[in-house]
Amino acid sequence: MAEQQEKRREEKRRKAAGTNNPYISQQKIPAMGYMQEARENHVKKKVEEALRSKMKQKALKECDEYTSKYAQCAAGKTLSIVWQCRKQAKELNDCLHQFTNDAVLEEMKKEYMLQENHRGSARV
């Protein structure tokens, strides 16, 4: 049992180190590489969060009609919203999903990277 736990721990260490090779341990990878990668990922996370926010704002703008219908249905209701406004909620969710999915986010990331590359080449 302890042997299996140790194998799982070692497997997790290798995954964290980015390798599946059991002969390469996490300690052999330079620590500076982790710091550099962490900084880059931090920037990427902030950019991704901004792109997600922009994507959601665009989706709400595009689905304004469905949002209004749902809001009208929900007005003055509490718990009964769940079953009385089910149709409007589904329509709203379907519309929002068209504009907020992984494919849309990936497209926005590509556009962002193209803009950044264009800005970088313009500076030189």
N, C-alpha and C positions, 0 to 999 in steps of 0.2 A: 504494500500500500504506500509506504513512504517512498519507495523507488518510483512508483508511478507519479506521485506528486512532484518529485524532483525532475522527472522527465518533462512534465508539463511546465514547470518553472523555467527549465532550460529552453524549451520551445518558445515560451513567451519572451525570454531574453533575446533569442535569435530573431524573432519577429520584430521586436523593438529596435534591434540593431540593423534591421533591413536585410538579413541574410537567412537562408535556410541551411547553410553549411554548418554542421555541428562542430567543425574544427576551428571555426572563426568565432571567437567569443566577443561579447560586447566590449570588453576592455581593450581589445586590439584596434578598435576604431577610434581615431583621434577625437577628443572631446570638443575641439574647436569646430569640427564639422557639425556637431549637434547644435552648437550655439548659432552658427551661421544659418543652418536650416531652420532653427526656431525663429530667428529674426525674419527670414523670408516668409515663413508661414504666417507670422503675425501680421505682416503687411497684406498677405494674400487673404487672410481671414477678414481684415477690416474692409478690403475691397469687395470681398464676396458678400459681406453683410450689407454694404452700401448698395450693391447690385440687387440683392434680394429685396431690400427696402424699395428701391426704384421699381422693381418688377411688381411688387404688391400694390404700390401706388397706381401704376399703370393699369393693373387688373381692376382695381376698384373704380377707376375712371371709366374703363371700358364696360364694366358691368353695373353701371349706375342705375340703369333701368330695373334690373333684378333686385338691387339693393333697396330701391324705393318700394317695390312690390312687397318685399319681405318686411320692411319697416312698417308699411301700412297694415299688413296682416298682424304683426306683432303688437301694434299699438293697443294698450289697455289690457293686454293678456299677461298672465304670469306662467304658470305651469302648462297651461293648455296650448302654448306656442308649439310645443313638441309635436302634437298630432294635428292641430288645426293649420299650421303653417308648413307642414311637411313638403308640400308641392313647391312652394316658393323657396324654401331652403334648399331643396334639391336643384332647382333651376339656378339659384345663385351659386351654389357650389360647383355645378357643371360649368357655368360661365367662368368663374374664378380659376378653375383648374385649367382651362384653355390657355390662360395667360400666366399661370404660376406652376410650372412643372420643370423638371430637370432639363428638358430639351431647350426651353426658353432661356433658362439660366445659363446653360452652356453657350448658347448663341450670344447672350449678352457678354459673357466672359471673353469670347473670341473678339467681339467688337471692341471691348475695352483694351485687350492686348494689341489689336491692330492700331488703335488710337495711340497707345503708349509707344509702340514701335515707331509710329509716324512722328510723334513728338520727339522721340530720342534721335531719329535721323535728321530732323529739322534743326536740332541744336548743334549738330556737328558741323 
